[in-house]
Structures are given as C-alpha cells and as structure tokens.
Amino acid sequence: MDLNALRTMLAQGPPVLVSIMLANNETGAIQPVAEAAHLIREAGGLLHVDAVQAIGKISIDINALNADFLSLSAHKVGGPKGMGALVLAENQMRPSALIRGGGQERGGRAGTENVPGIVGFGAAVMAAEASRVTDMARIQTLRNRLEEGLGQTQGGVIFSQEIARLPNTTLFGVPTLKAETAVIRFDLEGVSVSSGSACSSGKVQPSHVLKAMGYGPEITRSAIRFSLGWETTEADIDRTIKTWRKLSGALLRRDETGLEPF
C-alpha cells in the first residue's frame, strides 16, 4: 500500500470508512495498517481491517492496528465454512442491523445463533493460535526452500519478495508463461496451484493486484500462487520444485512457439 497515495485520497474529502486488507491474498504482502490508521484518524475517518487472509499466520491485535472494525473468517484456520466474525474496538461502534427480529444476537442480526459454527470457529482459532509461532516458522522455511527452487528460472519473478509477507504465500511469474496452462499442467501432476486469488481463479484474466502494482500485462498473465498449509512437508516442496523443473521447459517453449506441449 502506498501511504502517500492514501494521504492524497484522504485529502480529497472527509472519509466515512476506509477498508484495508491486513495481508494481500495474492502476494501475501503485509500492509502498513497502523501507519495508515494514523492518517485516517487525522482525516476524521473510521478504519475497517480485513484480516481474513492473515488469521492463524501472524499476530492480530485490533488495538495495535488502531482499527475500529476487524473481520475474520473461520475457514482460513480450518473452521466451519460460512462462519465469520466482526470485531469491534468499541461497543458503541456497532453497525446497524440489516435483518431485524429476535434479540438473540444483541440486536445485531435476527435469527437463531449457529452454535456449532460458533463453537467450531472458536476451537479452530484457539488451536491455530496455540501452535502458530512454531507452525509458521516451519512453513516459512519451506516457502523459502520453494522460492529458492523457483528462483532459478530465467526471468522468473517472486512478487513482493523484498517486503514483509505472510509466511505461507508465494506469487511467482515468468513473462512468457500463461498461468492457466501452468495451473492445468501442475494439476495433472498432482500439485495444486492457482492463478491469482482463490476467490476469482475461475476467471482467466490478469491479476488486478499486479496491475495496481505497476506490472505489465505479460507478467500479470503469468502469475501463479503457491499456498502452503499446516500439513505441507519438505517432501511436498521438493516434489513441487521437481515438477516445475519438469514442466517449465515445455511450458515456456509452448508460449514462445504457440504450440501445445502435450
């Protein structure tokens, strides 16, 4: 995030609410949220932090971030799908209800609480947090091993490698590569990767994140994302590197010649 650009945008008029991702879901880049919060406070605005991608991977403290609202999602830590949480820095900041009715959720939303989902969310967060430091240190070591292998590719780019990132995320590209072809070929070899974010990976189009970062269409169309999990092993990483070395020659030749390497 460009803090100078944020400062310019805030100067254009008083903001009501600014929403910032704590960590980007494609590059894994960790945003300077606390610094942004200072600018937003000076401009008289409120700050919402989307911490969905960061939960279970880095420390999250709404007070340290100086945020008013913070949102989380259970499935990112192995909890029940469809469960989320909105954390409020102050109770009087409670948003207006969209659905009114019973008072089970303190007037925030009508309807009976999803007790199994709530309990499952809490249990997943506690389990993830209990081993987060050791788990993420191990995963970061594996990610660095992966990036060392990928980095030997001529012309290869590991995006946002020079700044603070989530320990489990690598976004990699080679200008002559077509991401959708690489995703299919990896899948045929039993390795799951994605082109861009999982939320929009069904759309064959350049990464809007990389476009916003100033990259051209050739490299943005090539980006593939590797996401490591709690169960990822050193053998998995070595297999992925070996698979890339096997595929990369054919994939890059195909994109230079236009011929399909099957």
C-alpha positions in Angstrom: 0.0 0.0 0.0 1.3 3.5 -0.9 0.8 5.7 2.1 1.4 8.8 0.0 -1.4 7.8 -2.3 -3.7 7.2 0.7 -2.8 10.6 2.0 -3.8 12.2 -1.3 -7.1 10.3 -1.4 -8.0 11.3 2.1 -7.3 15.0 1.3 -10.0 14.9 -1.4 -12.8 14.8 1.2 -13.7 13.6 4.6 -13.9 9.8 4.5 -16.7 7.9 6.4 -14.9 4.5 6.3 -11.7 3.1 4.9 -11.2 -0.6 4.4 -7.7 -2.2 4.2 -6.6 -5.8 3.9 -4.1 -6.6 6.6 -2.4 -9.1 4.2 -2.9 -9.4 0.5 -4.4 -12.6 -0.7 -2.3 -12.9 -3.8 1.2 -11.7 -2.9 0.9 -12.2 0.8 2.2 -8.7 1.4 1.5 -7.3 4.9 0.2 -3.8 4.7 1.3 -0.9 7.0 -2.1 -0.7 8.6 -1.1 1.0 11.8 0.6 3.8 9.8 -2.5 4.1 7.6 -4.7 4.3 10.6 -2.9 7.4 11.8 -3.6 9.1 8.5 -7.2 8.0 8.6 -7.7 9.3 12.1 -6.2 12.7 11.2 -8.7 12.9 8.3 -11.6 12.0 10.7 -12.4 8.6 9.2 -13.0 5.1 10.6 -10.9 2.1 9.7 -12.0 -1.5 8.9 -9.3 -4.1 8.6 -9.9 -7.3 6.6 -7.8 -9.8 8.4 -9.2 -12.9 6.7 -6.0 -13.8 4.9 -3.8 -13.2 8.0 -5.7 -15.1 10.7 -3.6 -18.0 12.0 -0.5 -16.8 10.2 0.6 -13.6 12.0 -0.3 -11.9 15.3 -3.5 -9.8 15.0 -4.4 -7.2 17.6 -7.1 -4.7 16.8 -5.7 -2.2 19.3 -2.2 -2.4 17.9 -3.6 -1.8 14.4 -5.6 1.1 15.8 -8.6 -0.2 13.8 -12.3 0.4 14.5 -13.5 -2.9 12.9 -11.7 -6.1 12.1 -13.2 -9.0 10.1 -12.2 -12.7 10.3 -13.3 -15.9 8.6 -13.3 -19.4 10.1 -12.4 -21.5 7.1 -8.9 -19.9 6.9 -7.9 -21.7 10.1 -9.7 -25.0 9.4 -13.0 -23.9 11.0 -16.6 -24.3 9.6 -17.2 -22.7 6.2 -19.7 -19.8 6.3 -18.7 -18.5 9.7 -17.2 -15.1 10.2 -16.6 -12.6 12.9 -16.7 -8.8 13.1 -14.5 -7.5 16.0 -15.4 -4.0 17.3 -12.8 -1.8 19.1 -15.7 -0.1 20.9 -19.2 -1.5 21.5 -20.8 1.8 20.6 -19.4 1.4 17.1 -21.8 -1.4 16.4 -23.2 -1.3 12.8 -26.9 -1.0 12.2 -28.7 -4.3 11.8 -29.6 -5.4 8.3 -32.1 -8.0 9.5 -34.3 -7.2 12.4 -36.3 -9.6 14.6 -35.3 -11.6 17.7 -32.7 -10.3 20.1 -30.5 -13.4 20.3 -27.5 -11.6 18.8 -28.0 -8.5 20.8 -29.9 -6.8 18.1 -27.1 -7.2 15.5 -28.9 -9.8 13.4 -32.2 -11.6 13.7 -32.3 -15.4 13.8 -31.1 -18.3 16.0 -27.3 -18.4 16.5 -25.4 -21.2 14.7 -24.0 -22.6 17.9 -22.0 -25.5 16.3 -20.5 -23.0 13.9 -19.6 -20.5 16.6 -18.0 -23.2 18.8 -16.1 -24.7 15.8 -14.8 -21.2 14.9 -13.6 -20.6 18.4 -11.9 -24.0 18.7 -10.2 -23.6 15.3 -8.8 -20.2 16.3 -7.5 -21.5 19.6 -5.9 -24.5 18.0 -4.3 -22.4 15.3 -3.0 -19.8 17.7 -1.6 -22.3 20.2 0.9 -23.5 17.6 1.1 -20.5 15.3 4.6 -19.4 16.1 6.2 -22.8 15.6 4.0 -23.8 12.6 4.6 -20.6 10.7 8.4 -20.7 11.3 8.4 -24.2 9.8 6.2 -23.2 6.9 8.3 -20.1 6.2 11.4 -22.2 6.0 9.6 -24.5 3.5 8.4 -21.4 1.5 11.9 -20.1 1.3 13.0 -23.5 0.0 10.3 -23.4 -2.7 11.3 -19.9 -3.7 14.9 -20.9 -3.9 13.9 -23.6 -6.4 11.6 -21.4 -8.4 14.1 -18.5 -8.4 16.5 -20.5 -10.6 14.1 -20.0 -13.5 15.5 -17.4 -16.0 13.3 -14.3 -16.0 11.3 -15.6 -13.0 9.8 -13.1 -10.6 8.7 -13.7 -7.0 6.4 -10.8 -6.3 6.7 -8.7 -3.1 9.7 -10.9 -2.0 11.5 -7.8 -0.7 8.9 -6.8 1.9 7.1 -8.4 4.8 4.8 -11.2 3.7 2.7 -14.0 5.1 5.0 -17.0 5.7 2.9 -19.4 3.6 2.4 -17.5 0.3 4.4 -17.2 -2.9 3.2 -15.5 -6.1 5.5 -16.4 -9.0 5.6 -15.5 -12.6 7.6 -15.8 -15.8 6.8 -13.3 -18.6 6.4 -15.9 -21.3 4.3 -18.3 -19.2 0.5 -18.5 -19.4 -0.8 -19.0 -15.9 -3.9 -21.0 -16.8 -1.8 -23.5 -18.8 0.6 -23.9 -15.8 -2.3 -24.5 -13.4 -3.6 -27.3 -15.5 -0.3 -28.9 -16.0 0.5 -28.8 -12.3 -2.9 -30.3 -11.5 -2.2 -33.2 -13.9 1.0 -33.8 -11.9 -0.9 -33.8 -8.6 0.2 -30.4 -7.4 -2.5 -27.7 -6.7 -1.6 -24.1 -7.5 -3.8 -21.2 -8.5 -3.7 -18.3 -10.9 -4.3 -15.2 -8.6 -6.7 -15.3 -5.8 -8.8 -18.4 -5.0 -11.9 -16.2 -5.0 -11.5 -15.4 -8.7 -9.3 -18.1 -10.0 -12.1 -19.3 -12.3 -11.7 -16.1 -14.3 -8.9 -16.1 -16.9 -7.7 -12.5 -16.7 -4.6 -10.7 -15.5 -4.1 -10.2 -11.8 -5.7 -6.8 -10.8 -3.3 -6.7 -7.8 -0.2 -6.9 -10.0 -1.7 -4.4 -12.4 -2.2 -2.0 -9.5 1.5 -2.6 -8.5 2.5 -1.4 -12.0 3.3 -4.6 -13.7 2.6 -5.0 -17.4 0.1 -7.5 -19.0 2.7 -10.1 -20.0 3.9 -10.7 -16.4 0.5 -10.3 -14.8 -0.9 -13.0 -17.0 1.8 -15.4 -15.9 1.4 -15.2 -12.1 0.7 -18.5 -10.2 0.2 -18.7 -6.5 1.6 -21.4 -4.2 0.0 -21.6 -0.7 1.5 -23.8 2.0 -0.5 -25.3 4.8 0.0 -26.9 8.2 0.4 -30.3 6.6 2.9 -29.3 3.9 6.1 -31.2 4.2 9.7 -30.8 2.9 8.9 -33.7 0.5 6.0 -31.8 -0.9 8.2 -28.8 -1.6 10.9 -30.9 -3.3 8.2 -32.6 -5.4 6.8 -29.2 -6.4 10.2 -27.9 -7.4 10.9 -31.1 -9.3 7.5 -30.8 -11.1 8.2 -27.2 -12.0 11.6 -28.1 -13.5 9.9 -30.9 -15.5 7.1 -28.7 -16.8 8.8 -25.3 -17.2 10.9 -26.1 -20.3 7.8 -27.3 -22.2 5.6 -24.6 -20.8 8.0 -21.8 -21.7 8.7 -23.3 -25.1 5.0 -23.6 -25.8 4.4 -19.9 -25.0 7.3 -18.9 -27.3 6.1 -21.0 -30.2 2.4 -21.1 -29.6 2.4 -25.0 -29.7 0.8 -27.0 -27.0 3.3 -29.2 -25.2 1.2 -32.4 -24.8 
